[in-house]
Amino acid sequence: MNSIYDFIIKPIGDRYTNSKKVGDKTLITNTSIEDFRSVNNEAIVIGLPKAIDTPIEKGDTIIVHHNLFRRFYDIRGDQKNSRSFVGEDTFLCSPDQIYLYKKPNSEWNTFEDRCFVQPLVNKSDLTTKNVKSNIGVMRHSNTFLESIGITTGDIVYFKSGREFKFVIDNRLTYCMKSNDIILKHEHKANQEEYNPSWASSS
């Protein structure tokens, strides 16, 4: 099964990741189907777009937009699937809804102009904020950023309002585009990566 412009995907596991195992018990962390933070965003590719040349292949794992698998209530209070739903846990996914991909037993690769930045701990006594504003560690760079010398592990400044949160490999990161990165910080001393307990235990 193939589409002309979209990928065909299935979620890995359930459509929602709103439960955690604590000892021999399972805790439900969120009961709202409309809260994007509990929606699964990891999927496997089962069909490729015919009209697009892509490095992604069938069987690859991808990280996608939160809204793909999310259910919602219509004006009558009836539960509905997103417009991407095809049937039997199968969904259409446009290229701009994919952020990372990886081959079996491989590392994550960014897709198109996406990149991922991990926030830094705010050690200042003058604020109650846990993280520093507009600065973080580049966790997943991309081809363009690497061509201008910004690679994984670099400290970078980014534009305001770009904190689109994803937990990748139990690490809180912000998904951005290349033009959201303002500049590279040349000094790495005394910088501590921020990762809340809810991310590292997910």
Order of alpha helices (4+ residues) and beta strands (2+ residues): beta-beta-beta-beta-beta-beta-beta-beta-beta-beta-beta-beta-beta-alpha-beta-beta-beta-beta-alpha
